[in-house]
């Protein structure tokens, strides 16, 4: 058995997501009594099951390997997201560096001279310090709950496409550290972040970080350009020498990029019956390759498909 054989069912499903036509809301190519697979769910999805990210809440991180598309989450961290917009519009990160690539953990970027008051890059109109935005009391957020419980929270699910968790007793809601999450690095003080140093989860979901750091968004496309970077040789994966740090070409808001240069992508909605079927298809793996259908699923193991559109 080869690795390519192992991932062939999922790869086929994702290819269908990129080219799936609008169709009736029933599994395509499957008998009525045959359980749906991920491919069936995506093939049957209508255009209304997809959404286009807001350009004002979308960052393009450009590095030598290509473009990384990040969707920001103002519903979770409004003050940090506002600061990120200010920084991006000022070109703050342009020419700065990837500081850290820690295997099975995170990629982190920012100013290598951030600790040198004389050499660090000026913030311009951005704020130097922000309040911690680890969670919010926000019962109004459209929470799609995942059945089956969660190890790290009373309840897990999704808010507007972002993996999240909450405590129904008091309404506290927060983003979950799944693969692709983007967070704002900080020192020991809870309110010591301002968004100038950001990280992306590139390994097994470090859910122990939930509610200990401000989460600002997640990668929608291009995470392979980060996860494939050479690992840092220092403690916690930090690069020890400036010449080893990959350069950030620029970071821009999609709203400030010409239409012809934007990444035209759509994201599968997480508040629809189609997404509920997607969860069940991932919970009970009925692709031909599987010998045991598993029958269980956890938050970070549910894919949120993205397609060109």
N, C-alpha and C positions, 0 to 999 in steps of 0.2 A: 504493500500500500504506500503510495507516494503522498507527499504533502499536497501536490496539486489535486489529487483525487479527493483528499479530505475537504478541500475548500471549494470543490467544483459546484456543489448545489447552491451555496451562498453566492458564488460569483455569477452563476446563471440568473439567480433572482435579481441581483443588482443590475445586470445588463437589461433585464426586462424593465426595471424601474426607469432606466434612461430612455426607453423607447416605447413604453406602454401607451397604447391608444386609449381614448375615453371609451368606456364600456359600461354595460349594465352592472349594477352592484351585486354580482354573483360571481363565484369562482369560474374562471374561464378554462375550458379544456378539462374540466373535472366532472365526474359523475356526481349526481346530487348526494349520494351516500358516501362519497370519498372525501375525507377531511382535507381542508385547504392547506396548501403549502404557502410559504412566503411569496413564491413566484406567482401563485394563483391570486393572492390578495392584491399584489401590485398590478397584475394584468387587469384585474377587475375594477381597479380604482378609477373614479371619475376625476375630471379636472378640479372639481370642488374639494377633493381630498388633498389637494396640494396648495401651498401658499408661497408667495414670493417675499423674501426678506425685505424689510424696510431699508432703503439705502442710507438713511440717517443713522441706522443702528447696525451697519455692516462695515467692518474694517477689511482692507486688503493689505496683508503683510507680504512684501515682495523680498525674496532672497534669491540667491543664485539658482537654487533648484526650481523655483517657480513661485506661484502665488498661493498664499494661504488665506482662505476666506473665513472670517470670524463674525458671528452674529452676536451683538451685544445684548445685554439683558437689563434694560433700565427698570423693569418691573421688580427686580431684585436689588439692584445697586444703583439707584438714580444719580447719586452724587458722584460716584466713581465714573459712571458712563459719561456724564456731562464733562468731567475732567478729561476723559479719554478723547472725546470729540475735540476739545480745545487743543490738546497736545497734537492730535493728528493733523488738525488744520494749520498748526504752526510748524509742521514738519519736524517735531521734536525728535523722533526716533531715526530720521533719515541719516544714514551713515554710522549709526551706533552698532551694537553687536549682540550676538547670541553669547551670553555669559556662561551658560551652564547646560550641559546635556547629560543627565543622569539616567543610566540604563534602567528600564522598567519603572520610570518615575516621571520626570518632567524635563521640559526644555524651558529655559528662562532667558529673557532678553532685557536689555536696558543700557544704561550708561556705564561703561567700565570705570569712569572717574567719578561716580556718584558720591563717593566718600571724601573727595577732595574739593573743598569749598572754592578753591581758586581755579580748578580745571573742569569742574562738572558743567554740564550743559544747562543754560538758564531755562527756567520753566515758562518764561513769558507771562501770559495771562492765566496760566493754569495754577491751581491751588497747591500749596506746599504740603498741606496735611488735610486729611479727610476723616470723618467719623467712620468707625468700623461698621460695615454693612453685612454682617455675617448672616442675619436672618431678618425677616419682617413679620410683623403681625398683620396679615393681609388675607382675611377670610374671603375677600372678594375675588382673589385670583382664581382663574378657571382651572381647577386642579382635577386632572384625570388620574384616579387612583389605580394602583396595581394590586390585584388580589393576591393574597398569599403571604403578606407580612414582609418585614424588612428587619435586618439585623441591627441597623444603625438608627432607626427612627420608628415612631409609632405607625407611620404610613409613608409609603413611597409612591411616586407617580411622575406626572409631567405637567408643566405649566407652559403653554405656548411653545411646545417643542423642546423645552429644557428639562432634562431629568432633575427631579426635585424630591424633597421630602417635607413632611410637616407633622405637627402635633395638633390633631383636631381639637384637643381640649382647650388650647389657648390661641389657636390660629397661627402659631409660629410656622413660617414656611421658609425654606432655604434651598439653594441649588446643591445638587449632589455631585461629588467628585467622580464622575464617570470619565472614560476615555474621551479626550478632546476638550474637556472643560478648560476654560481660561480663567485664571485668578490673578489677583494683585498681590505681589510680594510685599512682605512687611518685616519689620524688626520685632522685638519682643512686645512692645507696646501695641495693644489692639488697634489703636488709631494712628499707626505709623505708616500707613500706605497712602499713596496718591495716584497709583496707576502707571507711574513711569517705568516700573519693573513689572513685567507680566510673565506668567508661566502657562504652559499647556501640559496637561496630563498626557503622557505617551506610553504609560504602562498599565499594569493592573490597577483597577480603581482604588485610590487611596482614600476611602470613605472616612477614615479617622480625621481627615482634614476638614470635614463638614463642620460648619459653624465655628471654625477657628481661623478663618481667613475670608476675605471678601471675594466672591466669585462674580465675574463680570460678563461671562458669555461662554460660547463654545465654538469650536472649529466645525464648519460645515463642509469644507472641501480643502484638499491639499495638505492634510496632516502628514502625509508621507514625506513631504519636503522637510518636516521637522523631525519625525521619528527616525529617519534614516541618517541624520547628521552624525559625524564622529563623536563618540563619547568623550567628555572632559576627563583629564587625567588627575585632577585635584580632588580634594575632599568634596563629597556630595556632587561630583560630576562637574565642578567648576573648571573652566579652562584656566591654566596657570600663566599662559603667555598671550599677549595681545594678538600676535600673528596667528594663533590657533583659533581665534574667535571668528566664526562666520559673520560676515557683514550684513546688516539690514540695509537693503537698498532704499526702501521707503515704506512708510505706512500711511495709507490714505483712507478717508471715508469714501464709501462707494458713491455717496451723493455728490462728491467733488470730482468724480471721474466721468469723463465723457461717456455717453451712452454706448458708443461703439466699443469702448474698452472695458465695459463692465462684464463681470461673470454672470451670465444669465442662468440662474439656477432656481429651482423650486424645492421646497422642503415638505415632506409628508406631514400633514397636520396630525396632532395628537389628541384632538377633541372630537373625533368622528367614529361612527360604527366601523369604518374600514380599519382604523387603527386598533380598535378592540379585536378585530379578526386577525390583524397582524400579530398582536400579542399572543393570541391563542395558537397561531401557526408556529410561533417560536417556542411556545411552551411545550407543544406536542409535535415533535419533529417527524413529519410524515414524508420527508423526501426519501427517495428510494435507497440512498446510502445508509440511512440510520437503521440499526438493528434494534436498539432500544429507543422509543420515542421520548424518553426523559420524563416529561410530564411536569416539569418545574421550570421556573424562570425567575430571574432577579433583575432589578432595575437596570443595571449597567449592561445587561446582556440582551436588551431589546434594541435593535437598530432603528434609527430614524432615517429613512431613505432620503437621498438627495438626487435630483435628476437635472439634466440640462433642459432648459425650457424657456 
